[in-house]
Structure formats: C-alpha cells, structure tokens
Amino acid sequence: MTGVAASLIIVFFFSHSDPGMIQAEKDIPVETLILAETQENVSLKSVFSGKQSFLYFGFLDSSKNDLEELEKFLHWFDKSAPNDSQFVFISLTPEKDAHKDLKDRFGKLSEKILLLKPANSTAALELARAFGIQAYVQPESGEIKYKTALIWVDDSPKIRGIFPKIPEKPDSIDLPSLLVRAK
C-alpha cells in the first residue's frame, strides 16, 4: 500500500510539473546572418559573445498565440534583465520579415530586440534545428511548422538551456542562479 501511494505521488508531480529549462552545453553554429535593422552581415558568434541572450525562432506574421506570450516575456525582459543581456529573434521567414514588421508588432519593445535573418527559409529551418528547435515545412500545405521555445545562450557563447515553452511567469526564471549553474 505504501508503495502504491508513493508511486501515485511521483506520477502526480511528474505529470503536473512545469517543463522548466532543459539544460544544454553546446557550441552555437558557425553562421553569418543579416542584422535586419542595418542590413549588414554579422556572425552569430559576434552577436552572442559577451552577452547573456535569450533567443527565439519564429515569424512576425504568425497567427499563433506565441507572439502574445512572447510579448509578455519581453515586457518582463525589458524590466528585469541585466544590462549585459539581449533578446535575439531569428526569422524563419526572412524573405517576408523586416525590421519595420518588428516595430509594428512589438512597438517600443522592438528597440530591445535584435532581428536576424538567414539567407532564406531553408537556411532558417536548418539553423533552428541546429539550435534544437523542431522546425519543418509541412508537405501538404507548404506552411512552416515549429515548436515554440526560448533558448538561453551564455556569454561564452554556448547554448546553455532550452525552455520548451515560453514561461507563463517569467519571474520564475532566476537568471543569477542560471549563471552560477552554467559556470
């Protein structure tokens, strides 16, 4: 009887737990992208070196609710993130997304976002997969499908964690303790 009760408690906690962050330790891919605001080529290493970063892959004309969730996260990030941190948005539809679209979608928050564009959608999907994001083109419709996630890249720059969903309560992300665990 005690074993059954303990098993039920364990199952309850695992089935109701927040997925939180999946820890990782992976070098970032060696790629050159376009910084949308200036249209200049930049290496991913130069973008992420020396800064704690949150990275998001997506597109700005998304009908998914993920941009609303992302906007809530960005409000928290704007108020709470340390000065040596940044938010990077890599477009999965670089042929469509422009810096103006970023401003139209996020308003003043867009000033805190680096919009990067790969050469084309195929390169964007490959890059997303290299970062651990499930992204593909649905054969029947030709639509891009992807799993919403935030990626934490540290200042070394290495991928240190993946949040499989945008945290509903961003305050639950304890950046100082993440930094200590990563070192």
CORURFEN-V252541 format. One record per pair of residues at least 6 apart in sequence whose C-alpha atoms are under 7 Angstrom apart, sorted by the first residue. I is the first residue (numbers start at 1). J is the second residue. D is the distance in Angstrom with one decimal. If there is no record, write none. Layout:
BEGIN
I;J;D / I;J;D
END
This chain:
BEGIN
19;164;6.9 / 20;163;6.0 / 21;161;6.0 / 21;162;5.5 / 21;163;4.5 / 22;161;5.4 / 22;162;5.1 / 22;163;6.3 / 23;160;5.9 / 23;161;4.4 / 23;162;6.6 / 24;159;6.2 / 24;160;4.6 / 24;161;4.9 / 25;158;6.3 / 25;159;5.6 / 25;160;5.0 / 26;158;5.5 / 26;159;5.1 / 26;160;7.0 / 27;157;6.9 / 27;158;4.7 / 27;159;6.1 / 28;157;6.8 / 28;158;5.6 / 28;159;6.2 / 29;130;6.8 / 30;44;6.6 / 31;43;5.8 / 31;44;5.8 / 32;41;6.3 / 32;42;5.4 / 32;43;4.3 / 32;44;6.1 / 33;41;5.6 / 33;42;5.5 / 33;43;6.2 / 33;116;6.2 / 33;117;5.6 / 33;118;4.9 / 33;119;6.9 / 34;40;5.5 / 34;41;4.6 / 34;42;6.0 / 34;116;5.5 / 34;117;5.0 / 34;118;6.3 / 35;41;6.3 / 35;42;6.5 / 35;115;6.1 / 35;116;4.8 / 35;117;6.5 / 36;98;6.3 / 36;99;5.5 / 36;115;5.6 / 36;116;5.7 / 36;117;6.5 / 37;99;5.5 / 45;157;6.8 / 48;155;6.3 / 48;157;5.7 / 49;155;5.1 / 49;156;5.8 / 49;157;5.2 / 50;155;4.3 / 50;156;6.5 / 51;84;5.3 / 51;85;5.1 / 51;86;6.8 / 51;154;6.5 / 51;155;4.5 / 52;84;6.3 / 52;85;4.5 / 52;86;6.4 / 52;153;6.1 / 52;154;4.6 / 52;155;5.1 / 53;85;5.4 / 53;86;4.8 / 53;87;5.6 / 53;88;7.0 / 53;152;5.8 / 53;153;5.1 / 53;154;6.2 / 54;86;6.5 / 54;87;5.0 / 54;88;6.2 / 54;150;6.4 / 54;151;5.5 / 54;152;4.7 / 54;153;6.3 / 55;87;6.0 / 55;88;4.7 / 55;89;5.9 / 55;150;5.7 / 55;151;4.9 / 55;152;6.3 / 56;88;6.3 / 56;89;4.9 / 56;90;6.2 / 56;149;6.6 / 56;150;5.2 / 56;151;6.5 / 57;89;5.9 / 57;90;4.9 / 57;91;6.0 / 57;92;6.4 / 57;128;6.7 / 58;90;6.6 / 58;91;5.4 / 58;92;5.3 / 59;91;5.3 / 59;92;5.6 / 59;93;5.9 / 59;97;6.9 / 60;97;6.3 / 60;101;6.7 / 60;102;6.7 / 66;148;6.9 / 69;166;6.6 / 70;166;6.8 / 73;170;6.1 / 76;170;6.5 / 87;112;6.7 / 87;113;5.1 / 87;114;6.3 / 88;113;5.7 / 88;114;4.8 / 88;115;6.1 / 89;113;6.7 / 89;114;6.0 / 89;115;4.9 / 89;116;6.2 / 90;115;5.9 / 90;116;4.8 / 90;117;5.9 / 91;97;6.8 / 91;116;6.3 / 91;117;5.4 / 91;124;7.0 / 92;121;5.7 / 92;124;5.1 / 92;125;6.4 / 93;121;5.3 / 94;117;5.1 / 94;118;6.3 / 94;120;5.8 / 94;121;6.2 / 95;120;6.4 / 99;115;6.9 / 102;110;6.0 / 103;110;5.3 / 118;124;5.4 / 125;135;5.8 / 125;136;6.4 / 128;135;6.6 / 129;135;6.4 / 133;147;6.4 / 134;146;5.5 / 134;147;5.5 / 135;145;5.7 / 135;146;4.1 / 135;147;6.6 / 136;144;5.8 / 136;145;5.4 / 136;146;6.4 / 137;143;5.5 / 137;144;4.5 / 137;145;6.0 / 138;144;6.2 / 138;145;6.6 / 148;164;6.8 / 148;165;5.9 / 149;162;6.8 / 149;163;5.5 / 149;164;4.6 / 149;165;4.8 / 149;166;6.0 / 150;162;5.8 / 150;163;5.0 / 150;164;6.7 / 150;165;6.8 / 150;166;6.2 / 151;161;5.9 / 151;162;4.5 / 151;163;6.2 / 152;159;6.0 / 152;160;5.7 / 152;161;5.1 / 152;162;6.2 / 153;159;4.4 / 153;160;5.6 / 154;160;6.4 / 160;182;6.9
END
